[in-house]
Amino acid sequence: MNMNRNLLGDNRFWPHFWTQFFGAFNDNAFKSALIILITFKAISIGGFTTAQLVALCGGIFILPFFLFSSIAGQLADKLSKSRMICWIKIFETLIMILGAWGFVTKNPPVLLAALFLLGLQSTFFIPVKYSILPDLLRENELVAGNAYVGTGTFIAILAGTVVGGALIPVPGYGPWLVSAVFIATALLGWALSQKIKYIQPAAPDLKFRANPIGPTVEILRLMIKDRSVFLSVLGISWFWFIGSAFLALLPPFCKDSLQAQESVVTFFLALFSTGIGVGSILCDRISFHRLEIGLVPLGSAGMSLFAFDLFLASRPALLLIQGDAALSAMDLLSAAWGWRIVLDLLFFSVSSGLFIVPLYTLVQQRSPGGERSRVIAANNILNSLFMVVSALFLLGLFSLQLSVRQIYLALSIINILVAVYIYTVIPEFLFRLLCWFLANILYRIKISGRENIPLEGPAILVCNHVSFVDWLIIAGACHRPTRFVMHYSFLSVPFAGRIFKDAKIIPISGAAENFHILKTSLDQIEKELKDGQIVCIFPEGKITEDGEIGPFKPGIERIVRKTPAVVVPMAIEGLWGSFFSKKYGKPMSRPFRRFWSRISLNIGKPVPPGEVSAEKLRAAVCQLKDEC
């Protein structure tokens, strides 16, 4: 706990955090100042209107992500990430000097060239920004690291937007002031980048290809190689689709739906950034500083719910607004309906933080170190594509004469449909949500020895069998997907049977009961272990009838002899007498009992394959149970 709380003061992390913070600040301050200059100073180029030129700026900034992400990913894997960040910061300083010249001389071609180069700089920086985190932090710090980086990025976006937009209109001195801020911030970022710990190249022998077409295809293939990584990237891209649309709608929402002042837009932007930060940090806290993808469905549900309520809340707001004076932030906060809108915006962004942090962490953890930067570069391409599609989507809805309120409703409905599809295709997300709910809402779980579960390679978990939900407790404690071996009859239980199938339970039976099922299950266990997976077995073969640990069946010995793997003993304590145990007869047959009770899961040291025996494993589990 303390380790993660002090992460911002840790020499491994804070130089990178502040380097990326000031980079995001500069990007958005530059874009904000340029848009204000175009909009209010009416500068133009090539016959473009002001609105067209503002739209062109967005396209110019995002174009390098399509063109050069593959090259950026290759370099980030081939070279030292820490040194690459330093070079990128030098490049940023040169861009800001060019941009300063453009602002002072009010030269549109120079400003657009600087904007393109700034997008190019971001294209090379973002893969390193995220892929370096697993090199700087321990695994149990990675969720916190992503939470802080996500929070810092959105605060920097807000701060840059406000500072750039506030300084450029200053009469006579605006261009000079923003130029000074840009250059000073870039130099500060470069100075901080010098303090980032040196990281060895992840794939120094990688053959570099300058032609972007082939490498782009290659990094997209790397991204889809692991299905969970690919679908997580799709989830991240979907967030940017919804998030960019949501933010783009805030100005017209304030102007048309609320008849509010421009300051309310700034207030809402601040609220959105704050909510993302709160959601990101909350994600780290309630997942106990580890990857918990069960929070992703929770986040997506919150996004849909609060977007829908925003649609509902803004209708009475429109009816209650009176007079010709534009609504101020204080006016908004003095009304009950105003607070409802504020809370909808805040909790939408909090839900977004819960949604996005686990997905970024999953991509980092499940991408091989030598490919991670290229996978994140592929993520950038897909993110950019989804943001472009989001902009076109909004244009299409506006062309249909839909109001901002109605578009928020449409976003809510579409988000629900996409979420239902994703969680149907990948039931692991809902399965993990169920595990998290059981371990943190229904009960209070204390886990000891989690570090004894191997981070990679085959392993067998063995545990005493106290209740119907032991496997869910273990699944929630294990940081890797786990295949559970259970009696085949469980798959026919209504509703629960579907969960078992989605969780890829391996059904088993006794030899005398159904030899075919037994043989099939043993073959499946062998296959999973050979594939490097974790398999969990309850060697007692049944749920305890008296709360005590029964004899361990010798099947575990045969499995280890056939497919050698370390065996990790563990013990559950606190579920005996619960609604899911047999203390009062058949599980789940009596009124609900022991809600919010404390349960423990003790995880012991791995036992090498050559030392495995049923008696020794039972003794280890009994000792762990006594220590609970």
C-alpha positions in Angstrom: 0.0 0.0 0.0 2.6 2.5 1.1 4.7 1.7 -1.9 2.0 2.7 -4.3 1.0 5.8 -2.4 4.5 7.1 -2.6 4.9 6.3 -6.3 4.9 9.9 -7.3 7.9 10.4 -5.1 9.8 7.3 -6.3 12.8 8.0 -8.4 11.9 5.2 -10.8 8.6 6.8 -11.7 8.4 10.6 -11.1 10.8 11.7 -13.8 8.8 9.8 -16.4 5.5 11.0 -15.0 6.4 14.7 -15.1 8.1 14.3 -18.5 4.9 12.9 -20.0 2.8 15.5 -18.1 4.6 18.5 -19.6 4.5 16.9 -23.0 0.8 16.5 -22.9 0.5 20.1 -21.6 2.5 21.5 -24.4 0.6 19.6 -27.1 -2.7 20.9 -25.9 -1.6 24.4 -25.1 -0.2 24.7 -28.7 -3.4 23.4 -30.2 -5.6 25.6 -28.1 -3.6 28.7 -28.8 -3.7 27.9 -32.6 -7.4 27.3 -32.7 -8.1 30.6 -30.7 -5.8 32.5 -33.1 -7.6 31.0 -36.2 -11.1 31.6 -34.7 -10.7 35.1 -33.3 -7.9 36.6 -35.4 -9.5 35.2 -38.6 -6.2 34.0 -40.1 -6.7 31.8 -43.1 -4.8 29.9 -45.8 -5.7 28.5 -49.2 -9.3 29.9 -49.1 -10.3 27.7 -46.2 -13.0 29.1 -43.9 -12.3 29.4 -40.2 -14.4 26.3 -39.4 -12.7 24.3 -42.2 -9.3 25.4 -40.9 -10.1 24.4 -37.4 -11.2 21.0 -38.6 -8.1 20.8 -40.8 -5.9 21.3 -37.7 -7.4 18.2 -36.1 -6.6 16.2 -39.2 -3.1 17.5 -39.5 -2.3 16.6 -35.9 -3.6 13.1 -36.1 -2.2 12.2 -39.6 1.2 11.2 -38.4 -0.3 8.5 -36.2 -1.5 6.8 -39.3 1.7 7.3 -41.3 4.5 6.7 -38.7 3.2 4.6 -35.8 4.7 1.5 -37.2 8.2 3.2 -37.4 7.7 4.6 -33.9 6.9 1.1 -32.5 9.9 -0.5 -34.2 12.3 2.1 -32.8 10.8 1.9 -29.3 11.4 -1.9 -29.2 14.8 -1.7 -30.9 16.3 1.2 -29.0 16.5 2.2 -25.3 13.2 3.7 -24.4 14.7 6.1 -21.9 17.2 7.5 -24.4 14.5 7.7 -27.0 12.4 9.9 -24.7 15.3 12.3 -24.3 15.7 12.5 -28.1 12.0 13.1 -28.5 12.1 16.0 -26.0 14.9 17.6 -27.9 12.8 17.3 -31.1 9.9 18.9 -29.1 12.0 21.9 -28.2 12.9 22.5 -31.8 9.3 22.2 -32.8 8.3 24.8 -30.2 10.9 27.2 -31.5 9.5 26.8 -35.0 6.0 27.3 -33.5 7.0 30.4 -31.6 8.2 31.9 -34.9 4.8 31.1 -36.4 2.9 32.6 -33.6 4.9 35.8 -33.4 4.8 36.3 -37.2 1.2 35.0 -37.5 2.3 32.7 -40.3 -0.3 30.0 -40.9 1.9 27.6 -43.0 4.6 27.6 -40.3 2.0 27.0 -37.6 0.4 24.1 -39.5 3.9 22.7 -40.2 4.7 22.9 -36.4 1.4 21.3 -35.6 2.1 18.4 -38.0 5.6 17.9 -36.4 4.0 18.1 -32.9 1.7 15.2 -34.0 4.8 13.4 -35.3 6.5 13.9 -32.0 3.4 12.5 -30.1 3.4 9.5 -32.5 6.9 8.5 -31.4 6.4 9.4 -27.7 3.1 7.6 -26.9 4.4 4.0 -27.5 7.3 4.7 -25.3 5.2 6.5 -22.7 3.2 3.4 -22.0 5.5 0.5 -22.9 8.3 1.8 -20.5 6.1 1.5 -17.4 6.6 -2.3 -17.0 10.3 -1.6 -17.2 10.2 1.0 -14.5 7.7 -0.5 -12.1 7.0 -3.8 -10.4 3.9 -5.8 -11.5 1.9 -4.8 -8.4 2.7 -1.1 -9.1 1.6 -1.2 -12.7 -2.1 -0.4 -12.2 -1.1 2.5 -10.0 1.4 3.7 -12.6 -1.2 3.6 -15.3 -3.7 5.4 -13.0 -1.3 8.2 -12.3 -0.3 8.6 -16.0 -3.9 8.6 -17.1 -4.8 11.2 -14.4 -1.8 13.3 -15.2 -2.5 13.2 -18.9 -6.1 14.5 -18.6 -5.1 17.2 -16.1 -2.3 18.3 -18.5 -4.8 18.3 -21.3 -7.1 20.6 -19.3 -4.3 22.8 -18.1 -2.7 23.2 -21.5 -6.1 24.0 -23.1 -6.8 26.6 -20.5 -3.3 28.2 -20.5 -3.0 28.3 -24.3 -6.5 29.7 -24.8 -6.0 32.3 -22.0 -2.6 33.6 -23.1 -2.9 34.0 -26.8 -5.6 36.7 -26.7 -3.5 39.0 -24.4 -3.3 42.2 -26.5 0.2 42.8 -27.9 1.9 40.1 -25.9 -0.1 37.0 -26.4 2.1 35.3 -29.1 5.2 36.1 -27.1 3.7 34.8 -23.9 2.6 31.4 -25.4 5.9 31.1 -27.2 7.8 31.5 -24.0 5.6 29.0 -22.2 6.0 26.4 -25.0 9.8 26.6 -25.1 10.2 26.7 -21.4 7.9 23.7 -20.9 9.7 21.7 -23.6 13.1 22.5 -22.0 11.7 21.4 -18.6 10.5 18.2 -20.1 13.9 17.5 -21.6 15.6 18.2 -18.3 13.3 15.8 -16.5 13.8 13.1 -19.2 17.5 13.0 -18.3 16.6 11.6 -14.9 14.6 8.7 -16.2 16.3 5.4 -15.4 18.3 3.9 -18.3 16.3 1.0 -19.9 18.1 -1.6 -22.0 16.6 -2.1 -25.5 13.9 -4.7 -25.5 14.6 -6.1 -29.0 18.0 -4.8 -30.2 18.3 -7.3 -33.0 14.9 -6.2 -34.5 15.3 -5.5 -38.2 14.2 -2.0 -38.8 12.1 -1.2 -41.9 11.5 2.4 -43.0 8.7 1.7 -45.4 5.7 2.1 -43.1 3.3 -0.2 -45.1 4.9 -3.6 -44.2 5.6 -2.7 -40.6 2.1 -1.3 -40.1 0.7 -4.7 -41.3 3.1 -6.4 -39.0 2.3 -4.5 -35.8 -1.4 -5.0 -36.5 -0.7 -8.7 -36.7 1.2 -8.5 -33.4 -1.7 -6.8 -31.8 -4.2 -9.4 -32.9 -1.9 -12.3 -32.0 -3.2 -12.4 -28.4 -7.0 -12.2 -28.5 -7.2 -10.6 -25.0 -4.8 -7.9 -26.0 -6.6 -7.2 -29.3 -10.0 -7.0 -27.7 -8.5 -4.7 -25.0 -7.1 -2.4 -27.7 -10.6 -2.4 -29.2 -11.9 -1.4 -25.8 -9.4 1.4 -25.5 -10.2 2.6 -29.0 -13.9 2.5 -28.2 -13.2 4.7 -25.1 -11.6 7.3 -27.4 -14.6 7.1 -29.7 -17.0 7.8 -26.9 -14.7 10.1 -25.0 -13.8 12.3 -27.9 -17.5 12.6 -28.9 -18.5 13.4 -25.4 -15.9 16.2 -25.1 -16.7 17.5 -28.5 -20.4 17.9 -27.5 -19.7 19.9 -24.3 -19.4 23.3 -25.9 -22.7 23.0 -27.9 -24.3 21.4 -24.9 -23.5 24.4 -22.8 -24.5 26.9 -25.4 -27.7 25.3 -26.8 -29.0 23.1 -24.0 -28.0 25.1 -21.0 -27.6 28.6 -22.5 -24.5 28.9 -20.4 -21.4 31.1 -20.5 -18.1 29.9 -21.9 -16.8 29.5 -18.3 -19.2 26.6 -17.8 -17.4 24.8 -20.7 -14.1 25.2 -18.8 -15.7 24.1 -15.6 -17.1 21.0 -17.3 -13.7 20.2 -18.8 -12.1 20.5 -15.4 -14.8 18.2 -14.0 -14.2 15.7 -16.7 -10.5 15.6 -16.1 -11.0 15.4 -12.4 -13.4 12.5 -12.8 -11.0 10.6 -15.0 -8.3 11.1 -12.3 -10.6 10.0 -9.5 -11.7 6.9 -11.5 -8.2 6.0 -12.3 -7.0 6.2 -8.7 -10.1 4.5 -7.5 -9.4 1.7 -9.9 -6.0 1.2 -8.3 -7.4 1.3 -4.8 -10.4 -1.1 -5.2 -8.3 -3.6 -7.3 -5.7 -3.6 -4.5 -2.9 -2.4 -6.9 -3.3 -5.3 -9.4 -4.9 -5.9 -12.7 -8.7 -6.4 -12.2 -10.5 -6.6 -15.6 -13.7 -7.1 -13.7 -13.9 -3.4 -13.3 -14.2 -2.8 -17.0 -17.9 -3.9 -17.2 -18.5 -1.7 -14.2 -17.0 1.2 -15.9 -18.8 0.7 -19.2 -22.2 0.4 -17.3 -21.5 3.6 -15.5 -20.7 5.4 -18.7 -23.9 4.4 -20.3 -26.0 5.1 -17.2 -24.7 8.6 -16.6 -24.8 9.5 -20.3 -28.4 8.4 -20.3 -29.2 10.4 -17.2 -27.5 13.5 -18.8 -30.1 13.2 -21.5 -32.9 13.0 -19.0 -31.5 15.8 -16.7 -30.9 18.4 -19.5 -34.6 18.4 -20.5 -36.0 19.9 -17.2 -32.9 22.1 -17.1 -33.9 23.6 -20.5 -37.4 24.2 -19.2 -36.3 25.8 -15.9 -33.8 28.2 -17.4 -35.3 31.7 -17.5 -34.2 35.1 -18.7 -31.8 36.2 -21.4 -28.6 36.2 -19.2 -26.2 33.4 -19.9 -26.0 30.8 -17.2 -22.8 31.0 -15.0 -21.1 28.1 -13.2 -22.5 29.5 -9.9 -26.0 29.6 -11.3 -25.6 26.0 -12.3 -24.5 25.0 -8.8 -27.3 26.9 -7.1 -30.0 24.7 -8.7 -30.8 21.0 -7.9 -31.0 20.2 -11.6 -27.6 21.8 -12.1 -26.1 19.5 -9.5 -27.7 16.5 -11.3 -25.9 17.5 -14.5 -22.6 18.1 -12.7 -22.8 14.7 -11.0 -23.7 13.0 -14.3 -20.6 14.5 -15.9 -18.4 13.6 -12.9 -19.5 10.0 -12.6 -19.4 9.5 -16.4 -15.7 10.4 -16.3 -15.1 8.4 -13.0 -16.6 5.4 -14.8 -14.3 6.1 -17.8 -11.3 5.9 -15.5 -12.5 2.5 -14.2 -13.0 1.4 -17.8 -9.7 2.5 -19.3 -7.0 1.8 -16.7 -7.4 -2.0 -16.5 -7.4 -2.2 -20.3 -4.1 -0.3 -20.7 -2.6 -2.5 -17.9 -3.7 -5.7 -19.6 -2.1 -4.7 -22.9 1.2 -3.9 -21.1 1.2 -7.1 -19.0 0.2 -9.6 -21.8 2.3 -8.1 -24.6 5.8 -9.7 -24.8 8.5 -7.2 -23.7 10.2 -7.3 -27.2 6.9 -6.4 -28.9 5.2 -4.2 -26.4 6.0 -0.9 -28.0 4.8 -2.0 -31.4 1.6 -3.3 -29.9 1.0 0.1 -28.3 1.9 1.8 -31.6 -0.8 -0.4 -33.3 -3.2 0.7 -30.5 -2.4 4.3 -31.4 -3.4 3.7 -35.0 -6.7 2.1 -34.0 -7.3 4.9 -31.4 -6.8 7.5 -34.1 -9.1 5.7 -36.5 -11.8 5.5 -33.9 -11.5 9.2 -33.1 -11.8 10.1 -36.8 -14.9 7.8 -37.1 -16.3 9.5 -34.0 -16.0 12.9 -35.6 -17.7 11.7 -38.8 -20.4 10.0 -36.6 -21.1 13.3 -34.9 -21.3 15.1 -38.3 -23.8 12.5 -39.5 -26.0 12.8 -36.4 -25.9 16.6 -36.7 -26.9 16.4 -40.3 -30.0 14.4 -39.2 -30.9 17.5 -37.1 -30.4 15.6 -33.8 -30.0 17.8 -30.7 -27.0 17.4 -28.4 -29.3 15.8 -25.8 -30.4 13.2 -28.3 -26.8 12.5 -29.3 -26.0 11.8 -25.7 -28.9 9.4 -25.6 -27.5 7.8 -28.8 -24.1 7.4 -27.3 -25.5 5.8 -24.2 -27.5 3.2 -26.2 -24.6 2.5 -28.6 -22.3 2.0 -25.6 -24.7 -0.5 -24.1 -24.9 -2.5 -27.4 -21.2 -2.5 -27.8 -20.6 -3.6 -24.2 -23.2 -6.4 -24.5 -21.4 -7.6 -27.6 -17.9 -7.4 -26.1 -18.8 -9.2 -22.9 -20.7 -11.9 -24.9 -17.6 -12.5 -27.0 -15.3 -12.3 -24.0 -17.1 -13.6 -20.9 -13.8 -13.3 -19.0 -14.7 -9.6 -18.2 -18.0 -10.5 -16.6 -16.6 -13.5 -14.9 -13.9 -11.4 -13.3 -16.6 -8.8 -12.3 -18.4 -11.6 -10.5 -15.2 -12.7 -8.8 -14.5 -9.1 -7.7 -18.0 -8.6 -6.5 -17.9 -11.8 -4.4 -14.5 -11.1 -2.9 -15.1 -7.4 -2.1 -18.8 -6.7 -1.9 -20.4 -10.0 -0.7 -17.4 -10.8 1.5 -14.2 -9.2 2.8 -11.3 -11.2 1.6 -7.7 -11.2 3.0 -5.2 -12.8 0.6 -1.7 -13.8 1.8 1.1 -15.2 -0.3 -0.2 -14.1 -3.7 3.4 -13.8 -4.9 3.8 -17.6 -4.6 1.6 -18.0 -7.8 4.1 -18.2 -10.7 3.9 -15.2 -13.1 4.4 -17.5 -16.1 4.7 -21.2 -17.0 2.5 -24.2 -16.0 1.3 -24.6 -12.4 -1.3 -26.6 -10.4 -3.2 -25.0 -7.6 -4.6 -27.2 -4.9 -7.0 -26.1 -2.2 -9.5 -27.3 0.4 -13.1 -27.4 -0.8 -15.4 -25.5 1.7 -18.1 -24.1 -0.5 -19.8 -23.7 -3.9 -17.9 -20.4 -4.6 -14.3 -21.4 -3.6 -13.3 -21.3 -7.2 -14.5 -17.8 -7.6 -12.5 -16.6 -4.6 -9.4 -18.3 -6.0 -10.0 -16.9 -9.5 -10.2 -13.4 -8.1 -7.0 -13.9 -6.2 -5.0 -15.3 -9.2 -3.5 -12.7 -11.5 -3.5 -15.2 -14.4 -6.5 -17.0 -16.1 -7.1 -20.3 -14.3 -8.7 -23.5 -15.5 -10.7 -25.1 -12.7 -11.4 -28.9 -12.5 -14.9 -29.6 -11.2 -17.4 -32.3 -11.1 -19.3 -32.4 -14.4 -22.7 -32.1 -12.7 -22.0 -28.5 -11.9 -22.3 -27.6 -15.6 -26.0 -28.5 -15.5 -26.8 -26.1 -12.6 -29.2 -23.4 -14.0 -27.5 -20.0 -14.6 -24.3 -21.2 -12.8 -23.7 -23.8 -15.5 -23.4 -21.0 -18.0 -20.8 -19.2 -15.8 -18.9 -22.5 -15.5 -18.8 -23.0 -19.3 -17.7 -19.3 -19.9 -15.0 -19.8 -17.3 -13.7 -22.8 -19.3 -14.2 -25.2 -16.4 -12.7 -28.7 -17.0 -15.5 -31.2 -16.0 -14.4 -34.4 -14.3 -15.9 -37.5 -12.7 -14.9 -40.7 -10.9 -13.6 -43.6 -12.9 -16.5 -45.8 -11.9 -19.0 -43.0 -12.6 -18.0 -42.0 -16.1 -14.7 -43.2 -17.4 -15.0 -41.2 -20.7 -15.4 -37.9 -18.9 -12.5 -38.7 -16.6 -10.2 -39.5 -19.5 -11.3 -36.4 -21.4 -10.7 -34.2 -18.4 -7.2 -35.7 -17.8 -6.3 -35.1 -21.4 -7.5 -31.5 -21.1 -5.5 -30.9 -17.9 -2.4 -32.2 -19.7 -3.0 -29.9 -22.7 -3.5 -26.8 -20.5 -0.3 -27.5 -18.5 1.7 -28.1 -21.7 0.4 -24.8 -23.0 1.8 -23.1 -19.9 -1.6 -22.5 -18.2 -2.6 -22.7 -14.5 -5.0 -25.5 -13.5 -6.8 -25.6 -10.1 -7.8 -28.8 -8.5 -9.7 -29.6 -5.3 -8.1 -32.9 -4.3 -10.8 -33.8 -1.8 -13.1 -34.4 -4.7 -16.1 -32.9 -3.0 -17.3 -30.0 -0.7 -16.6 -30.7 2.9 -19.6 -32.0 5.0 -18.2 -31.0 8.4 -15.9 -28.0 7.7 -12.7 -30.2 8.1 -10.2 -31.0 5.3 -10.8 -34.5 4.0 -8.3 -37.0 2.5 -6.6 -35.9 -0.8 -7.2 -38.3 -3.7 -4.0 -39.6 -5.4 -5.1 -38.3 -8.8 -3.0 -35.2 -8.3 0.1 -37.4 -8.2 -0.8 -39.1 -11.5 -1.3 -35.6 -13.1 2.1 -34.3 -12.0 3.9 -37.5 -13.1 2.4 -37.2 -16.5 2.9 -33.5 -16.9 5.5 -32.2 -14.4 4.5 -28.8 -13.0 5.0 -27.0 -9.7 2.0 -27.4 -7.3 0.9 -24.4 -5.2 -1.0 -25.3 -2.0 -3.6 -22.9 -0.7 -6.3 -22.8 2.0 -9.6 -21.0 2.3 -11.0 -20.1 5.8 -14.2 -18.3 6.7 -16.7 -19.7 4.2 -17.8 -22.6 6.4 -21.3 -21.8 7.5 -21.9 -19.4 4.6 -24.9 -19.5 2.2 -22.7 -21.5 -0.2 -21.5 -24.2 2.2 -23.0 -27.5 3.4 -23.1 -26.6 7.1 -26.9 -26.4 7.1 -27.6 -28.9 4.3 -27.6 -28.4 0.6 -25.7 -25.3 -0.5 -27.8 -22.2 -1.2 -30.9 -23.9 0.2 -31.3 -21.7 3.4 -31.8 -18.0 3.8 -28.7 -15.9 3.0 -26.1 -16.2 5.8 -22.9 -14.4 6.9 -23.1 -11.4 4.5 -19.9 -9.2 4.6 -18.0 -11.7 6.7 -14.2 -11.9 6.7 -12.7 -14.7 4.7 -9.0 -15.6 4.2 -7.0 -17.2 1.4 -3.5 -18.3 2.3 -1.2 -19.3 -0.6 1.8 -21.4 0.2 5.2 -21.9 -1.4 5.3 -23.9 -4.7 6.1 -27.6 -4.3 8.5 -28.9 -7.0 7.1 -31.8 -9.1 9.5 -34.3 -7.7 8.3 -33.7 -4.2 4.5 -33.9 -4.8 2.4 -36.4 -2.9 -1.2 -36.3 -1.9 -0.3 -36.6 1.8 2.3 -33.9 1.7 0.0 -31.5 -0.1 -2.8 -32.1 2.4 -0.4 -31.4 5.3 0.6 -28.1 3.6 -3.0 -27.1 3.1 -3.9 -27.9 6.7 -1.0 -25.8 8.0 -2.0 -22.9 5.8 -5.6 -23.2 7.1 -4.3 -23.1 10.7 -2.4 -19.9 9.8 -5.5 -18.2 8.4 
